[in-house]
Amino acid sequence: MTTSHKIHHADYAVVGSGIAGLRAAIELSEAGSVLVLAKSNLSDSATAWAQGGIAVALSDEDEIGLHEQDTINAGDGLCRAEAVAMLVEEGPKYITQLIEWGTEFDRAGTKLAFTREAAHSRSRILHAHGDSTGREISRALLARAHSIPHLHLRAHAFTTELIVERGRVAGLCFIDETDGTLHELRAGAVLLATGGLGKIYRETTNPDVATGDGMAIAYEAGAVLSDMEFMQFHPTALATQGAPRFLLSEALRGEGGVLRNIGLERFMKKYHEAQELASRDVVARAIVSEMQHTNSTHVFLDMTKKSEEFLKKRFPRIYETCASYGLDLASDLAPVCPAAHYMMGGVKTDLKGRTSLPGLYAAGETAATGVHGANRLASNSLLEGLVFGALAGQAMMKDAPAGKRKGQALAGSPAPLPGKSSAVQKEAAKNGPVKNGGAKPAPAACATLTKIRDLMWRNVGIMRTGKELAEAIKQLEAIEHPQCEKSGRSGHELRNLHTLALVMARAALAREESRGSHYRSDFPFRNDEDFAKHSAIQKGNDVRFEA
């Protein structure tokens, strides 16, 4: 890889092509040139993996106030009330707009079909093609984005760092993975929408791209991260040998699925009156307790009361995936265990996506708006990406210098792929890199990554203690910060995960209570007097708590 690099300009840069990034980019395209960078294929994001659906108070039997209350209840005393209000009030407008843009949600006759999930008091979850909701939303947003002339999408462009000048973010650096070249993008404002960091754990439902890049580069640039101790563990990931931890949606339990231990006994009644429909953190801990009691590596999800016809229609992707691993959901019990799923924390933002660094914005799972509190309500994540992606776009336009508000593109606005024909770019976006500039990680880097992921799962997982957290910090600090200059994307991802593992362990050690997804067996109770506050951490500083 050479040190020389090309310089590009855009009014706005968006890092990430999931729901938050695409929705922000579409908004921003009204005011100038936009370049969206995706480190993999444009459709390779957590959005495309989202099965369960998107929550919104649009049905006749629902009310915005009920959705608001359910969200706050799930957040275990840590939701920012104004962020929740914004989410549920703006949600219906942006969902209606998605439908106008061609998103095909499932219907019962001509009416939208709503289903119910754990901790929701009403049926308010919209889904598409049964269990491919995120994929359908991603398809519709990409189609819309492709139709806008000065909105450019660039696949296989891995963002390595932010450019900060005089205390303001002025652009970013990225590697073009099709040929390994280095690039600099100068922009009036940068939005980070790179999704989560689930690959920091050994057991995770997240796609391979979820390496926390946006959070890590924001932290390195001096931005404040918040609530990084709150990682949501999904209770039911497929636990079959040789299979990835494929998510078995909450909606399965919403449709009557029950949990059984390896002795085939239903056990959730012992842990919570809502049984299988208790909130995710309760169900995940109950499953871990049951696995410990029975000395097993999994429990079972039992869907056998439902017909094959129903399961194939309602959960086609899940049914097909289970079948590919020799499991018939209609007649077999599915082995499941918890896995890391969603980060409630992230880059601290206000209600419009502004971070603590001027010129830098964040949205979606990368951001910490406070909307999820200590525990995300099922199916609120896609809604958050949609709503706060749009709001961040609006703030970026509003905050632009006066002369830049009328869509005057900066000199040298990006062509679809600067210096390359759009045919090559389309081929790269569709089929993957022309040739891989991001070399595979060296064996030593693989070993380091495995060590980090094992350590996080053991010591910073579903059940935590101060002793284990302190040990995790000690071991993580002993790992030399991986050098990435010569190792392309994989080296940078490793460094990002290492940085964030330390941040998460430090935040978890500082929070001496149990709340939502953060459970300390040495401090098993919620402590509102000292900790009804959000953690905040900035590079070079200790963890602090603020209202």
BELFEN-V883948 format. One record per backbone hydrogen bond with DSSP energy under -0.5 kcal/mol. NH is the residue of the N-H (numbers start at 0). CO is the residue of the C=O. E is the energy in kcal/mol with one decimal. If there is no record, write none. Layout:
{{NH | CO | E} {NH | CO | E}}
This chain:
{{5 | 181 | -1.7} {7 | 183 | -3.0} {8 | 411 | -1.2} {9 | 185 | -2.2} {11 | 32 | -2.0} {12 | 188 | -2.4} {13 | 34 | -2.5} {14 | 190 | -2.9} {15 | 13 | -0.7} {15 | 36 | -2.9} {17 | 192 | -0.6} {21 | 17 | -2.6} {22 | 18 | -2.1} {23 | 19 | -2.1} {24 | 20 | -2.4} {25 | 21 | -2.4} {26 | 22 | -1.8} {27 | 23 | -2.9} {28 | 24 | -1.8} {29 | 26 | -1.4} {30 | 27 | -2.5} {31 | 27 | -0.5} {33 | 149 | -2.4} {34 | 11 | -2.2} {35 | 151 | -3.2} {36 | 13 | -2.9} {36 | 34 | -0.5} {37 | 153 | -2.6} {43 | 40 | -1.7} {44 | 42 | -1.4} {48 | 44 | -0.8} {48 | 45 | -0.6} {49 | 45 | -1.0} {49 | 46 | -1.2} {53 | 125 | -2.1} {54 | 378 | -2.9} {55 | 123 | -2.3} {57 | 55 | -1.7} {61 | 58 | -1.4} {65 | 62 | -0.6} {66 | 62 | -1.7} {67 | 63 | -2.4} {68 | 64 | -2.1} {69 | 65 | -2.5} {70 | 66 | -2.0} {71 | 67 | -2.2} {72 | 68 | -2.7} {73 | 69 | -2.2} {74 | 70 | -1.7} {75 | 72 | -1.2} {76 | 71 | -0.8} {77 | 74 | -1.0} {79 | 369 | -2.6} {80 | 78 | -0.8} {82 | 79 | -0.7} {83 | 79 | -2.1} {84 | 80 | -2.4} {85 | 81 | -1.9} {86 | 82 | -2.2} {87 | 83 | -2.5} {88 | 84 | -2.3} {89 | 85 | -2.2} {90 | 86 | -1.5} {91 | 87 | -0.6} {93 | 89 | -1.8} {94 | 90 | -2.4} {95 | 91 | -2.4} {96 | 92 | -1.8} {97 | 93 | -1.9} {98 | 94 | -2.1} {99 | 95 | -2.0} {100 | 96 | -1.8} {101 | 98 | -1.6} {102 | 97 | -2.2} {104 | 102 | -1.0} {105 | 126 | -3.5} {107 | 110 | -2.9} {108 | 106 | -0.7} {110 | 107 | -1.4} {112 | 105 | -2.4} {113 | 111 | -0.6} {114 | 124 | -2.1} {118 | 276 | -1.1} {119 | 116 | -1.9} {123 | 114 | -1.1} {123 | 121 | -0.9} {124 | 114 | -2.7} {125 | 53 | -2.6} {125 | 123 | -0.7} {126 | 112 | -0.6} {130 | 128 | -2.1} {131 | 127 | -2.3} {132 | 50 | -0.9} {133 | 49 | -2.5} {135 | 131 | -1.9} {136 | 132 | -2.3} {137 | 133 | -2.8} {138 | 134 | -2.2} {139 | 135 | -2.2} {140 | 136 | -2.5} {141 | 137 | -2.6} {142 | 138 | -2.2} {143 | 139 | -2.1} {144 | 140 | -2.8} {145 | 141 | -2.7} {146 | 142 | -0.9} {146 | 143 | -0.8} {147 | 144 | -1.6} {148 | 146 | -0.6} {150 | 147 | -1.6} {151 | 33 | -3.0} {151 | 149 | -0.6} {153 | 35 | -3.1} {154 | 152 | -0.6} {155 | 39 | -2.0} {156 | 37 | -2.8} {157 | 155 | -0.5} {157 | 174 | -2.5} {158 | 156 | -0.6} {159 | 172 | -2.4} {160 | 172 | -1.1} {162 | 170 | -2.8} {163 | 161 | -0.6} {164 | 162 | -0.5} {164 | 167 | -3.1} {167 | 164 | -1.7} {168 | 357 | -2.8} {169 | 162 | -3.2} {169 | 167 | -0.5} {170 | 162 | -0.9} {171 | 184 | -2.2} {172 | 160 | -2.4} {173 | 182 | -2.4} {174 | 157 | -2.6} {175 | 180 | -2.9} {176 | 155 | -2.9} {176 | 174 | -0.9} {178 | 175 | -1.2} {179 | 175 | -2.4} {180 | 175 | -0.6} {181 | 3 | -0.7} {182 | 173 | -2.8} {183 | 5 | -3.2} {184 | 171 | -3.1} {185 | 7 | -3.1} {185 | 183 | -0.6} {186 | 169 | -1.8} {187 | 9 | -0.8} {187 | 10 | -1.2} {188 | 10 | -0.7} {189 | 358 | -2.6} {190 | 12 | -2.7} {191 | 360 | -2.8} {192 | 14 | -2.8} {192 | 190 | -0.6} {198 | 209 | -2.2} {199 | 196 | -2.1} {200 | 197 | -1.9} {201 | 452 | -1.3} {203 | 201 | -0.7} {204 | 339 | -2.4} {209 | 206 | -2.0} {210 | 208 | -2.2} {211 | 195 | -2.2} {215 | 211 | -2.6} {216 | 212 | -2.7} {217 | 213 | -1.9} {218 | 214 | -2.3} {219 | 215 | -2.5} {220 | 216 | -1.4} {221 | 217 | -0.5} {221 | 218 | -1.4} {222 | 217 | -2.7} {224 | 536 | -2.7} {225 | 345 | -3.0} {226 | 534 | -1.2} {229 | 226 | -1.5} {230 | 228 | -1.2} {231 | 229 | -0.5} {231 | 341 | -4.0} {233 | 231 | -0.6} {233 | 338 | -2.6} {236 | 234 | -0.6} {236 | 336 | -2.4} {237 | 245 | -3.3} {238 | 334 | -3.0} {242 | 239 | -2.2} {245 | 243 | -2.8} {247 | 235 | -2.6} {248 | 246 | -0.8} {251 | 248 | -1.9} {252 | 248 | -0.5} {252 | 249 | -0.9} {253 | 249 | -1.9} {254 | 250 | -1.5} {255 | 252 | -1.7} {256 | 251 | -2.2} {257 | 301 | -2.0} {259 | 299 | -2.6} {260 | 264 | -2.4} {263 | 260 | -2.7} {266 | 258 | -0.8} {269 | 266 | -1.5} {270 | 267 | -1.4} {271 | 267 | -2.1} {274 | 271 | -1.6} {276 | 273 | -2.3} {277 | 274 | -1.9} {282 | 278 | -2.2} {283 | 279 | -3.0} {284 | 280 | -2.2} {285 | 281 | -2.2} {286 | 282 | -2.3} {287 | 283 | -2.1} {288 | 284 | -2.7} {289 | 285 | -2.5} {290 | 286 | -2.6} {291 | 287 | -2.2} {292 | 288 | -2.7} {293 | 289 | -2.2} {294 | 290 | -0.5} {294 | 291 | -0.7} {295 | 290 | -2.4} {298 | 335 | -2.6} {299 | 259 | -3.5} {300 | 333 | -2.8} {301 | 257 | -3.6} {301 | 299 | -0.6} {302 | 300 | -0.7} {305 | 302 | -2.2} {310 | 306 | -2.5} {311 | 307 | -2.6} {312 | 308 | -1.8} {313 | 309 | -3.1} {314 | 310 | -2.4} {318 | 314 | -3.0} {319 | 315 | -2.3} {320 | 316 | -2.5} {321 | 317 | -2.7} {322 | 318 | -2.3} {323 | 319 | -1.9} {324 | 320 | -0.7} {324 | 321 | -1.3} {325 | 322 | -2.0} {326 | 321 | -2.5} {327 | 325 | -0.5} {328 | 326 | -0.8} {330 | 327 | -1.8} {331 | 327 | -3.9} {333 | 300 | -2.4} {334 | 332 | -0.6} {335 | 298 | -3.0} {336 | 236 | -2.0} {338 | 233 | -2.0} {339 | 202 | -2.7} {340 | 231 | -3.0} {341 | 231 | -1.8} {343 | 229 | -2.5} {343 | 341 | -0.7} {344 | 229 | -0.7} {345 | 225 | -2.2} {346 | 365 | -3.1} {347 | 223 | -2.4} {348 | 367 | -1.8} {349 | 353 | -1.7} {352 | 349 | -1.4} {354 | 359 | -2.1} {357 | 166 | -0.6} {357 | 355 | -0.5} {359 | 356 | -2.0} {360 | 189 | -2.6} {361 | 352 | -2.0} {362 | 191 | -2.0} {365 | 362 | -0.8} {366 | 363 | -1.4} {367 | 346 | -2.8} {368 | 366 | -0.6} {373 | 74 | -2.4} {374 | 371 | -1.7} {379 | 376 | -1.8} {383 | 379 | -2.4} {384 | 380 | -2.4} {385 | 381 | -2.2} {386 | 382 | -2.9} {387 | 383 | -2.4} {388 | 384 | -1.3} {389 | 385 | -1.8} {390 | 386 | -2.3} {391 | 387 | -2.1} {392 | 388 | -2.0} {393 | 389 | -2.1} {394 | 390 | -2.3} {395 | 391 | -2.6} {396 | 392 | -1.8} {397 | 393 | -2.3} {398 | 394 | -2.7} {399 | 395 | -0.7} {399 | 396 | -0.6} {403 | 400 | -2.7} {404 | 401 | -1.4} {406 | 30 | -0.8} {406 | 403 | -0.8} {408 | 406 | -0.9} {412 | 409 | -0.7} {413 | 8 | -1.0} {417 | 414 | -0.6} {419 | 416 | -2.6} {424 | 420 | -1.8} {425 | 421 | -2.8} {426 | 422 | -2.2} {427 | 423 | -2.6} {428 | 424 | -2.8} {429 | 425 | -2.1} {430 | 426 | -3.2} {431 | 427 | -1.6} {434 | 177 | -0.7} {436 | 176 | -3.2} {436 | 434 | -0.6} {438 | 436 | -1.3} {445 | 441 | -2.3} {446 | 442 | -2.4} {447 | 443 | -2.1} {448 | 444 | -2.6} {449 | 445 | -2.6} {450 | 446 | -2.2} {451 | 447 | -2.5} {452 | 448 | -2.6} {453 | 449 | -2.5} {454 | 450 | -2.4} {455 | 451 | -2.6} {456 | 452 | -2.0} {457 | 453 | -2.4} {458 | 454 | -3.0} {459 | 454 | -0.5} {459 | 455 | -1.7} {463 | 518 | -2.4} {468 | 464 | -2.4} {469 | 465 | -2.6} {470 | 466 | -2.0} {471 | 467 | -2.3} {472 | 468 | -2.3} {473 | 469 | -2.2} {474 | 470 | -2.6} {475 | 471 | -2.7} {476 | 472 | -2.7} {477 | 473 | -1.2} {478 | 474 | -0.7} {478 | 475 | -0.9} {479 | 477 | -0.5} {486 | 483 | -1.6} {487 | 483 | -0.6} {490 | 486 | -1.0} {491 | 487 | -1.6} {492 | 488 | -2.6} {493 | 489 | -2.1} {494 | 490 | -2.1} {495 | 491 | -2.7} {496 | 492 | -2.5} {497 | 493 | -2.4} {498 | 494 | -2.5} {499 | 495 | -2.3} {500 | 496 | -2.3} {501 | 497 | -1.6} {502 | 498 | -1.7} {503 | 499 | -2.8} {504 | 500 | -2.4} {505 | 501 | -2.4} {506 | 502 | -2.3} {507 | 503 | -2.4} {508 | 504 | -2.0} {509 | 505 | -1.9} {510 | 506 | -1.4} {511 | 509 | -1.3} {512 | 510 | -1.6} {513 | 524 | -1.5} {514 | 517 | -2.7} {516 | 373 | -2.5} {517 | 514 | -2.3} {518 | 516 | -0.8} {519 | 517 | -0.5} {519 | 522 | -0.5} {520 | 463 | -2.5} {520 | 518 | -0.6} {521 | 463 | -0.6} {522 | 519 | -1.1} {527 | 525 | -0.6} {530 | 526 | -2.5} {531 | 527 | -1.2} {532 | 530 | -1.4} {533 | 545 | -3.0} {535 | 543 | -2.5} {536 | 224 | -2.6} {540 | 537 | -2.4} {543 | 535 | -2.4} {545 | 533 | -2.8}}
